[in-house]
Amino acid sequence: MQLLYSPTSPYARKCRVVARERGLIPGIEEVDCNPHEDPAELQAKNPLGRVPTLVLDDGRAVFDSPVICDFLEGLGSAPPLVPGVGQGKFQVLVAAALAQGMTDSAVNMVMESRRPEGERSSTAVERWRASILRGLDSMMDYLAVQPGPLTLGHIACGCTLGYLDLRHGDMAWRDGRSTLADWFEAFNARPAMRETDPN
Ligand SMILES: N[C@@H](CCC(=O)N[C@@H](CS)C(=O)NCC(=O)O)C(=O)O
């Protein structure tokens, strides 16, 4: 199995952390692949040309990141990152969805900044920024309902915060959010986060 990823992709990092936390890495070869260079091997497996893309041993591809995380959840014998049923399951999935949406906004802002000046939309950028700030203000509420074992919600939120540090330091997301900052400091020390740190 191969995971096509780029080191700076927050979506790919989430899958790489999930793979490590579930003890799957010896069986998954991670292949560095820059989607913005339109690599043929990526586009052959994923018509969207995006990372992460997981290529199975029989050649079939699994994407995008929420689907890959779900697929990895079914492999190996490590404890699940998503509870099987009930309220707990949906709390975890909503935390992961919150992180995914905030990551979409953060990535969109970076992509927008790379467009020629006259083509950029400051209105769109402000909307994306506002969605991230609202998400940050409520992220701890979503994490607080997930005490105990590590979940996909923790991993998704942690990778989103890591991406804000990488690309949006100017947002100073820790300011006024010390509980979230303390949580991230502890989470970010996990070996899976250290091994996938893009810095
Ligand atoms: N919804 C997708 C988003 C993946 C995505 O947009 N990845 C970016 C890298 S961070 C990419 O491959 N961009 C290349 C492109 O859109 O052409 C997921 O969750 O996996």
The ligand as an SDF file (V2000), in Angstrom:
LIG
                    3D

 20 19  0  0  0  0  0  0  0  0999 V2000
  -10.9720   17.1770    0.6060 N   0  0  0  0  0  0  0  0  0  0  0  0
   -9.6300   16.7400    0.3260 C   0  0  0  0  0  0  0  0  0  0  0  0
   -8.7070   17.9310    0.0970 C   0  0  0  0  0  0  0  0  0  0  0  0
   -7.3320   17.5000   -0.4230 C   0  0  0  0  0  0  0  0  0  0  0  0
   -6.5570   18.6990   -0.9730 C   0  0  0  0  0  0  0  0  0  0  0  0
   -7.1470   19.7100   -1.3860 O   0  0  0  0  0  0  0  0  0  0  0  0
   -5.2290   18.5540   -0.9920 N   0  0  0  0  0  0  0  0  0  0  0  0
   -4.3980   19.5960   -1.5540 C   0  0  0  0  0  0  0  0  0  0  0  0
   -3.0700   19.6610   -0.8230 C   0  0  0  0  0  0  0  0  0  0  0  0
   -3.2480   20.3460    0.7850 S   0  0  0  0  0  0  0  0  0  0  0  0
   -4.1050   19.2760   -2.9920 C   0  0  0  0  0  0  0  0  0  0  0  0
   -3.7840   18.1590   -3.3070 O   0  0  0  0  0  0  0  0  0  0  0  0
   -4.2070   20.3050   -3.8690 N   0  0  0  0  0  0  0  0  0  0  0  0
   -3.8890   20.1690   -5.2520 C   0  0  0  0  0  0  0  0  0  0  0  0
   -4.9860   20.6350   -6.1380 C   0  0  0  0  0  0  0  0  0  0  0  0
   -6.1070   20.9270   -5.6350 O   0  0  0  0  0  0  0  0  0  0  0  0
   -4.7580   20.6940   -7.3370 O   0  0  0  0  0  0  0  0  0  0  0  0
   -9.1390   15.8470    1.4700 C   0  0  0  0  0  0  0  0  0  0  0  0
   -9.6710   15.9660    2.5620 O   0  0  0  0  0  0  0  0  0  0  0  0
   -8.2570   14.9900    1.2280 O   0  0  0  0  0  0  0  0  0  0  0  0
  1  2  1  0
  2  3  1  0
  2 18  1  0
  3  4  1  0
  4  5  1  0
  5  6  2  0
  5  7  1  0
  7  8  1  0
  8  9  1  0
  8 11  1  0
  9 10  1  0
 11 12  2  0
 11 13  1  0
 13 14  1  0
 14 15  1  0
 15 16  2  0
 15 17  1  0
 18 19  2  0
 18 20  1  0
M  END
$$$$
